[in-house]
Amino acid sequence: MRAQRDPVPWAAVTRGALAAGPLLLAALLAGRASLGVVAAIAAMLAGINDRPGSRRTSVRRIGVPALAGAVGLLVGSYAGAHLGAFALTLVLTGLGLVGGGISAIGPVASGTGTQLLVTSAVGAGMPLPDPVWQTVPAFLAGAGWLLALRLLLPTPVSRTGDPRPGRGRGPYRPDSRFAPRPDKRSDPRPDPRPDPRPDPRPDPRPGPRPDVRLDFRFDGERAAVAEVYDAVAALLDAAGTEHAGARRAALTAALDHAQDALAGPRLRRHPSSAAERRLHAQYAAALPLGEAATALAWAERTVPKRAAEGPRRLAAAVRGNSLAGPLPAPARTDPALRALDAALLHAAEVFDRGRAPDLHTRRRSVAALVRTVLGAGGREYALRAGLCFGAAVATAQALHHGHWYGAHQHWYWLPATAVFLVKPDLGPLVSRVLCRAAGTVLGALLFAGFAAVLPRPEGLVVLVAVCGALVPVAARHFAAQTTVVTVLVLALVMVGGEPQASAGRIGETLLACAIVLIVGHLPVPGQRGGGVRARIDAADAAAHAYLVHVLGESDDRAARWTLRREAYRTLAEARAAIARAAAELPALARHSAGADEVAAVLERLVDTTTACAVHLDDTGRLTPRHTERLAALRDELATRRGRVGRSRTLA
């Protein structure tokens, strides 16, 4: 029920203002109001998926759901025009099963399933005067327009330094002010690796200030990579305190965001520009820094303040698109600090002459995606979405053929509302229902007031443009987003010729809330809580693979970082699913009870495995503390796993 406290996304606000409203105005001027309504609806749905991130990520986040929306519009339009009530209900219920199943794959797939079902309801329940071969291209054009704005418009802050040779701050030189004096008592063993530091004396010929130029192509990727270095610095500051666990989770989130920002769709397999290759190299250089910081946090010892200064300077260099410059050298008194120092040296070299290594991620195969859809989590989600969507379609058909709607003949609102309510990634069920009901009531009342005073259609076009600009801001809270979207949709359908129907929309929304609440708490075949258990299974398997690789003492660092990233990413996904399930009513929350304890043990196991990897790199053997902690965590994991219906043990 809490609202997010994020800064106003002015770039997204600008795109929203330039999307639905101008499209509708152009269609009205061309005398094709119905096609303009379809294009504006597509732009609105695309605006809901227009989240912060890189431009490359937005292609998948906006484009894939838009394609699914076009398919749903096509199927719904043909089914609504050629099938009777019973057959239409069966077809849309089957489509609900498909949309719910694919939503279990991930966030983009969830948006894809949502648009598939919403547009199928719109196509079947809001018959348009234009043929399907015109409405579907209009829908794609509306989504494509907002995507083009996302790719082409610069962000408000996009002036960065020029990394070309001779225009930065010069090659890496360690900052002698931070260089520690050697202490042979604290580390009697000589470092077996040569220290590649250059002459520590400051450069008497500082380079010129970086040139400033307009470069907004990779601003999303640049911000994401800089956040990783900031998260590493924050974790180093929190080492030895009670905040270390939260800072490590924040580092995982930053790495996931940067990995997604850099791994978006591209025409070529590898980065095609020098700027992109540089960002890939800077991201890869952050992985050993994060590994060393995690090992230091695991040791529960405070770290000197100067240790965090290096990652912060690297973050500033990424944001400024400049070279690293002087970096502080941390003490080398234990394996984790030596690993941190080596990682800083490697990062400094990468920043000066970076290459583009692999992103250390493994793409899921088609077989793995199918297993996710057909697994316990996918089946549970599909059954729940199919039942809710089918029940809403059947109820809407009964009201429609019973002439309960009066002058209002379009019945799409009830099933479309049920789609948004049944999505578990939008929050717990009861809070979704309350927010949707409150937002719809407020939005309908606001629109009734606007419709009474605004001129038509000019005033409605302005209202659509204003609501489009408010969608990114309202995304902070589900009730606020529902309010804005309700006003926007009611304005669009009135422009398309539908009479004012605020009271009817309120009644349909409350009816959809009742349907989803009842169906959402009904017993279903199979074991409940399948989505949470599927996430725990994935996190367990990833932790197991990471542990086996580290204890096998493999020299393949790239494979180790890939497995570590996968282990932490699956753990973060499991944590999010567990938090949502725990916030449900007791009838639903009890099916995932105990899962948070298993996730906590897995988290400590992955942290310990990371500490073991750093120690093995330095000494070639584990200490009794490492081995005892691993044995204790595996025993605890085997004990707790059965509490959430688990049978497999971690070998």
Secondary structure, 3 states (H helix, E strand, C coil): CCCCCCCCCHHHHHHHHCCHHHHHHHHHHCCCHHHHHHHHHHHHHHHHCCCCCCHHHHHHHHHHHHHHHHHHHHHHHHHHHHCCHHHHHHHHHHHHHHHHHHCCCCHHHHHHHHHHHHHHHHHHHCCCCCCHHHHHHHHHHHHHHHHHHHHHCCCCCCEEECCCCCCCCCCCCECCCCCCCCCCCCCCCCCCCCCCCCCCCCCCCCCCCCCEEECCCCHHHHHHHHHHHHHHHHHHHHCCCCCHHHHHHHHHHHHHHHHHHHCCCCCCCCCCCHHHHHHHHHHHHHHHHHHHHHHHHHCCCCCCHHHHHHHHHHHHHHHHCCCCCCECCCCCCCHHHHHHHHHHHHHHHHHHCCCCCCCCCCCCCHHHHHHHHHCHHHHHHHHHHHHHHHHHHHHHHHHHHCCCCCCCCCCCHHHHHHHHHHCHHHCCHHHHHHHHHHHHHHHHHHHHHHHHHCCCCHHHHHHHHHHHHHHHHHCCCHHHHHHHHHHHHHHHHHHCCCCCCHHHHHHHHHHHHHHHHHHHCCCCCCCCCHHHHHHHHHHHHHHHHHHHHHHCCCCCHHHHHHHHHHHHHHHHHHHHHHHHHHCCCHHHHHHHCCHHHHHHHHHHHHHHHHHHHHHHHHHCCCCHHHHHHHHHHHHHHHHHHHHHCCCCCCC
